[in-house]
Every structure is written in C-alpha cells, then in structure tokens.
C-alpha cells in the first residue's frame, strides 16, 4: 500500500508509491555519448574561457596548460557581479537588480573523467576549491547565500560534457533554504536538539536507510525522499557552514562521495544526477540548529502535473529498498 511520509526538516510530504515500486532495472538507462567537437574546458583551450579566478597548478602560468582544476567566471552568467544592489517596489511588487556571482569549476583537465572516476585526491581538491571560493565571495557584503551545485549529464541540466560544477552567490536566501532553516529552527526550539544530528543518530541505529559510512560522514536514503535513489551525505560533526569543515573532513567526504557515485554508476548504469551542497546563509545565527550536508539526486523520473499542482512528490521506490540496493552494489 502507498505511504505518505513527512520530511522531518521542511514538513514536506511525499508519496512512496510502493504499489508500483520500481527496482533499478525498471528505470530507463542513460549512457553518456560524446558529441565530439570543441570543448572550452579541455587543457590547452584556456583562452576560450574567461580568465581564471582560482587554479591548482604545477608551477605553470595563469590561463595556460598545466593545471589540475580551474575556477572561471561563467561566460553566460545568470547574475552580474558588477554594480550596486538596489531594492525597489513597483506598486505591490518587489524587485532588485540582478547582482550576484556565477562561476564554473572545471574539475579536471581530462575530458573523459567524471567525479565518480577521478581519484579521491582530485575530489578533495574540488571540495577545497569550493571552500576557497566561498570564503572569498563571503567577503562581499552584497551576498547572503552561496549555492554549490553540479549537473551531471544532459538530462540533469549540463550543457557541456566536460566534468564541471557551478557556484552562484545570491543577494537573497532562496525559498528552499529558508524552508530548511525554518524547519530546523522550529525543531531546535521545541527539542533543544539539531534535527540533522537526530537523523544521523536514528539512521545509524536503524540502519535500514544507511548506504555507507566512514569516520566523518554518513550516506543515507532520506526517510521521505522526493526522488528514487535520492541520497544525502551528512557530516557527523555538527557545523552550520560547509566552509568551516576541517581538512581531513574534506578528505573523508571525497572518499564517501566517490564510493556513492561509483555505486550509483554501477547499480543504476551511470545515471545523470544533480549534486547540491546545503550550507547556512551568511550573517545569520544558525550555529545551534543548522547542519550543512550534501544531496545527490539521480534523474530517473520526471516531475509532472501532480507534483507542480500539489507540491507533493511521488517516489516509486522506497528509501529502504534504494539503500539496500546501493549497499549491496560491489565496487572496486
């Protein structure tokens, strides 16, 4: 029988439609096929991107070959870094000019590598680059929130094959982040505990939704997942900000993230996915109740009229089934 499950953080309801449960073999397969042609992110094509903001190099010159990771401004930014932030009203409506930052992290010079197939050291460098750019952008008092995200594969929104992720700094806190903050704050005010810390304790104890674990992180299928095989990576140490993690935690995160993506690649046949880092907004006192984390969402189903019309999501695979399947996937 289908179940309605409530997310303990946001209060969002989802439908786990077990009557039409899909196992991994039921989903369509996605195969990455190279389109060939010119790639501006490949080594040797540095002059075809904006000048780099950050790069990890082996002594080579700026905007030249000899790098392992580059961060550049997005050539087609969603927001503009230049100008003053101006808020105004138009009758009953509010608006502001589109001030922000939009950057691209080119994760590897090798066109064929993905986050799942590159060495953990490269993934650690990526996480460290995220941290460096967040700390730099955080100095700009116009920005209140920074989103770190990755679209892997065309169905997930990637417009280029070469492995990359994006950083967007916003002058406002987005609605979804506010929903998490509101829910986490309410839970803390009622119980005087962090809801994410409680989730970690319960998932470790029950283990039915546990996918993987190391000294610093837990990978789980959330209790009320919106999408099949949705997974969260939660740090065991309570911190509100991603950028406040310690060096060894980024190393641990790189290892559990690689293992999770390898399991998804092998078990779900290289699915396209979205990866999002959820961190606290700037200038808000969230240390007691908020807990940064990462979400990985394989693109196996489509959002349709029911979801848009109700805000509910229908997930045809239970998180317990998804976690069990991924736990049992054997990887090298």
C-alpha positions as CSV (number, residue, x, y, z in Angstrom):
1,X,0.0,0.0,0.0
2,X,1.3,3.5,-0.8
3,X,2.6,5.6,2.1
4,X,2.6,9.3,2.8
5,X,5.8,10.3,4.5
6,X,6.7,13.7,6.0
7,X,10.1,15.2,5.8
8,X,11.1,16.0,9.4
9,X,13.0,19.1,8.4
10,X,10.8,21.0,5.9
11,X,7.5,19.4,6.7
12,X,7.1,18.5,3.0
13,X,5.0,15.4,2.3
14,X,5.9,12.8,-0.3
15,X,4.1,9.7,-1.6
16,X,6.0,6.5,-1.5
17,X,4.0,4.6,-4.1
18,X,5.0,1.1,-3.2
19,X,2.2,-0.4,-5.2
20,X,4.1,0.5,-8.4
21,X,7.6,0.2,-6.9
22,X,10.4,0.4,-9.4
23,X,13.6,-1.5,-9.0
24,X,16.7,-0.2,-10.7
25,X,16.1,-2.4,-13.7
26,X,12.8,-0.7,-14.2
27,X,14.3,2.7,-15.0
28,X,15.5,3.8,-18.4
29,X,19.2,3.7,-18.9
30,X,21.3,6.7,-19.7
31,X,24.5,6.3,-21.5
32,X,27.0,9.2,-21.9
33,X,27.8,9.5,-25.5
34,X,30.5,12.0,-26.5
35,X,29.2,14.6,-29.0
36,X,32.8,15.3,-30.1
37,X,33.8,18.7,-31.3
38,X,35.4,21.6,-29.5
39,X,35.5,21.8,-25.7
40,X,36.5,25.0,-24.0
41,X,37.2,23.3,-20.7
42,X,39.8,20.9,-22.0
43,X,43.5,21.6,-21.3
44,X,45.0,23.8,-24.0
45,X,41.8,25.7,-24.5
46,X,42.2,28.1,-21.6
47,X,42.0,31.2,-23.8
48,X,38.4,30.3,-24.7
49,X,37.2,30.8,-21.1
50,X,37.2,34.0,-19.0
51,X,40.4,34.5,-17.0
52,X,40.6,32.1,-14.1
53,X,39.7,33.2,-10.5
54,X,41.5,30.2,-9.0
55,X,43.6,27.3,-10.3
56,X,45.6,24.5,-8.9
57,X,48.8,24.3,-11.0
58,X,52.2,22.7,-11.1
59,X,54.1,26.0,-11.5
60,X,52.6,26.8,-14.9
61,X,51.4,30.3,-15.9
62,X,47.9,31.7,-15.4
63,X,45.4,30.8,-18.1
64,X,47.7,28.2,-19.6
65,X,48.1,24.4,-19.6
66,X,49.5,22.6,-16.6
67,X,46.5,22.7,-14.2
68,X,44.5,20.1,-12.3
69,X,41.5,22.4,-11.5
70,X,40.3,25.8,-12.7
71,X,37.6,28.2,-11.5
72,X,36.4,30.8,-14.0
73,X,33.5,33.2,-14.3
74,X,30.6,31.8,-16.2
75,X,30.7,33.1,-19.7
76,X,26.9,33.4,-19.7
77,X,26.2,34.3,-16.1
78,X,22.7,34.2,-14.5
79,X,23.7,37.3,-12.4
80,X,26.1,40.2,-12.7
81,X,29.0,40.8,-10.4
82,X,29.2,44.5,-11.3
83,X,27.0,47.2,-9.7
84,X,25.3,48.2,-6.5
85,X,22.5,46.2,-5.1
86,X,19.3,48.2,-5.5
87,X,15.9,47.1,-4.0
88,X,12.7,48.8,-5.0
89,X,9.0,48.4,-5.2
90,X,6.7,48.5,-8.2
91,X,3.3,49.0,-6.6
92,X,2.7,45.9,-4.5
93,X,5.6,44.0,-6.2
94,X,9.2,43.8,-5.0
95,X,12.3,43.7,-7.2
96,X,16.0,44.2,-7.2
97,X,18.7,44.3,-9.9
98,X,20.4,41.1,-10.7
99,X,23.5,41.3,-8.7
100,X,25.4,38.1,-7.9
101,X,28.3,35.9,-8.9
102,X,28.2,32.9,-11.2
103,X,31.4,30.8,-11.5
104,X,32.3,27.5,-13.1
105,X,34.6,24.9,-11.5
106,X,36.4,22.9,-14.2
107,X,37.1,19.8,-12.1
108,X,39.7,18.1,-14.3
109,X,41.7,18.7,-17.5
110,X,40.8,15.2,-18.7
111,X,37.6,15.3,-20.8
112,X,36.9,11.6,-20.1
113,X,36.9,11.7,-16.3
114,X,33.9,12.2,-14.1
115,X,33.5,12.8,-10.4
116,X,33.0,9.1,-10.0
117,X,36.1,8.0,-11.9
118,X,38.6,10.6,-10.9
119,X,41.0,9.9,-7.9
120,X,39.8,10.9,-4.4
121,X,42.6,13.5,-4.3
122,X,41.1,15.3,-7.2
123,X,37.7,15.3,-5.5
124,X,39.3,16.6,-2.3
125,X,40.8,19.4,-4.4
126,X,37.4,20.2,-5.8
127,X,35.9,20.4,-2.3
128,X,38.8,22.6,-1.2
129,X,38.3,24.9,-4.2
130,X,34.6,25.2,-3.2
131,X,35.8,26.3,0.2
132,X,38.3,28.9,-1.1
133,X,35.7,30.5,-3.4
134,X,33.0,30.6,-0.7
135,X,35.4,32.3,1.7
136,X,36.4,34.8,-1.0
137,X,32.8,35.5,-2.1
138,X,31.7,35.7,1.5
139,X,33.7,39.0,1.9
140,X,31.2,40.7,-0.5
141,X,28.5,42.1,1.8
142,X,26.0,42.2,-1.1
143,X,25.8,38.4,-1.0
144,X,23.7,36.5,1.6
145,X,23.8,32.9,0.2
146,X,26.1,30.8,-1.9
147,X,24.9,27.6,-3.8
148,X,27.4,25.0,-4.8
149,X,26.0,22.5,-7.3
150,X,26.7,20.1,-10.1
151,X,24.7,19.0,-13.0
152,X,26.0,15.7,-14.5
153,X,24.6,14.7,-17.8
154,X,22.3,16.5,-20.2
155,X,19.0,15.3,-18.5
156,X,20.3,16.8,-15.3
157,X,20.9,20.2,-17.0
158,X,24.5,20.0,-18.0
159,X,25.2,21.9,-21.3
160,X,28.8,20.7,-21.6
161,X,30.1,17.1,-21.2
162,X,33.4,18.0,-19.5
163,X,33.1,17.4,-15.8
164,X,32.3,20.7,-14.1
165,X,30.3,22.3,-11.3
166,X,29.0,25.7,-10.5
167,X,29.0,28.4,-7.8
168,X,26.3,31.0,-7.6
169,X,26.3,33.8,-5.0
170,X,22.9,35.4,-4.3
171,X,21.8,38.6,-2.7
172,X,18.8,36.8,-1.1
173,X,18.3,33.5,0.7
174,X,16.4,31.2,-1.6
175,X,13.0,29.7,-0.6
176,X,14.1,26.1,-0.3
177,X,17.0,27.1,2.0
178,X,14.6,29.2,4.1
179,X,12.2,26.2,4.4
180,X,15.1,24.0,5.8
181,X,16.2,26.8,8.1
182,X,12.6,27.4,9.4
183,X,12.1,23.6,10.0
184,X,15.4,23.1,11.7
185,X,14.9,26.2,13.9
186,X,11.4,25.0,14.9
187,X,12.7,21.5,15.8
188,X,15.6,23.0,17.9
189,X,13.2,25.4,19.7
190,X,10.9,22.5,20.6
191,X,13.5,19.8,21.5
192,X,16.7,21.8,22.0
193,X,18.5,19.4,19.6
194,X,19.6,19.6,16.0
195,X,17.2,17.7,13.7
196,X,20.1,16.6,11.4
197,X,22.1,15.3,14.4
198,X,19.0,13.3,15.4
199,X,18.6,12.0,11.9
200,X,22.2,10.8,12.0
201,X,21.7,9.0,15.3
202,X,18.4,7.3,14.2
203,X,19.7,6.3,10.8
204,X,22.8,4.7,12.4
205,X,20.7,2.9,14.9
206,X,18.0,1.6,12.5
207,X,20.5,1.1,9.5
208,X,17.7,0.3,7.0
209,X,18.3,3.5,5.1
210,X,22.1,3.6,5.6
211,X,24.1,3.3,2.4
212,X,27.6,3.9,3.6
213,X,29.6,5.3,6.5
214,X,33.1,6.4,7.4
215,X,34.7,8.2,10.4
216,X,33.3,11.6,9.5
217,X,30.2,11.1,7.2
218,X,27.1,9.1,6.8
219,X,25.4,8.4,3.4
220,X,21.7,7.7,3.7
221,X,18.5,7.4,1.7
222,X,16.3,10.1,3.5
223,X,13.1,9.0,5.2
224,X,10.9,11.0,2.8
225,X,12.8,11.2,-0.5
226,X,11.3,13.2,-3.3
227,X,13.1,11.1,-5.9
228,X,14.1,7.4,-6.3
229,X,17.6,6.8,-5.1
230,X,18.0,10.3,-3.7
231,X,20.9,10.2,-1.2
232,X,22.2,12.6,1.5
233,X,25.7,12.8,2.8
234,X,25.7,14.1,6.4
235,X,28.8,15.2,8.4
236,X,28.8,13.6,11.8
237,X,30.3,16.7,13.4
238,X,27.7,19.4,13.8
239,X,28.5,22.5,11.8
240,X,26.3,25.1,10.1
241,X,28.8,26.0,7.3
242,X,30.4,23.8,4.7
243,X,33.4,26.1,4.6
244,X,34.1,25.5,8.3
245,X,34.9,21.8,7.8
246,X,38.5,20.7,8.6
247,X,40.9,19.4,6.0
248,X,40.6,15.8,7.0
249,X,36.8,16.1,6.7
250,X,37.1,17.1,3.1
251,X,39.3,14.1,2.5
252,X,36.7,11.8,4.2
253,X,33.9,13.5,2.2
254,X,35.8,12.9,-1.1
255,X,36.1,9.2,-0.3
256,X,32.5,8.6,0.6
257,X,31.2,10.7,-2.3
258,X,33.3,8.8,-4.8
259,X,32.1,5.5,-3.3
260,X,28.4,6.6,-3.5
261,X,28.8,7.8,-7.1
262,X,30.5,4.6,-8.1
263,X,27.7,2.6,-6.6
264,X,25.2,4.6,-8.5
265,X,27.2,4.3,-11.7
266,X,27.3,0.5,-11.4
267,X,23.9,-0.1,-9.9
268,X,21.9,2.4,-11.9
269,X,24.0,2.4,-15.1
270,X,25.7,5.8,-15.0
271,X,22.6,7.9,-14.2
272,X,22.6,11.7,-14.8
273,X,22.3,13.5,-11.4
274,X,22.3,16.8,-9.6
275,X,24.5,17.3,-6.6
276,X,23.8,20.2,-4.2
277,X,25.7,21.4,-1.1
278,X,23.3,22.8,1.5
279,X,25.0,25.3,3.8
280,X,24.0,28.1,6.1
281,X,23.3,31.6,4.8
282,X,25.7,34.3,5.8
283,X,25.1,36.8,8.6
284,X,22.6,34.6,10.4
285,X,23.0,32.9,13.8
286,X,22.3,29.3,12.7
287,X,25.1,27.5,14.5
288,X,22.9,25.8,17.1
289,X,20.3,24.3,14.8
290,X,21.5,24.1,11.2
291,X,23.8,21.3,9.9
292,X,25.3,21.5,6.4
293,X,25.0,18.5,4.1
294,X,25.1,17.3,0.5
295,X,22.3,15.9,-1.6
296,X,22.7,13.7,-4.7
297,X,19.6,13.2,-6.9
298,X,19.8,10.8,-9.8
299,X,17.5,11.9,-12.7
300,X,15.4,8.7,-13.0
301,X,11.9,10.1,-13.1
302,X,10.2,13.3,-14.3
303,X,8.3,16.0,-12.3
304,X,4.8,16.3,-13.8
305,X,1.4,17.9,-13.2
306,X,0.6,16.3,-9.9
307,X,3.9,17.5,-8.4
308,X,3.6,21.0,-9.8
309,X,0.0,21.2,-8.7
310,X,0.3,20.0,-5.2
311,X,4.0,20.3,-4.1
312,X,3.9,16.6,-3.3
313,X,6.3,14.2,-4.9
314,X,5.5,10.7,-6.0
315,X,8.5,8.3,-5.5
316,X,8.1,4.8,-6.9
317,X,11.0,3.3,-4.9
318,X,11.1,3.2,-1.1
319,X,14.2,4.6,0.6
320,X,14.7,1.3,2.4
321,X,14.8,-0.6,-0.9
322,X,17.1,2.0,-2.5
323,X,19.5,2.0,0.4
324,X,19.6,-1.8,0.5
325,X,20.3,-2.0,-3.2
326,X,23.1,0.6,-3.1
327,X,24.6,-1.0,0.0
328,X,24.9,-4.3,-1.8
329,X,26.4,-2.9,-5.0
330,X,30.0,-4.1,-5.1
331,X,32.7,-1.6,-6.3
332,X,36.5,-1.9,-6.6
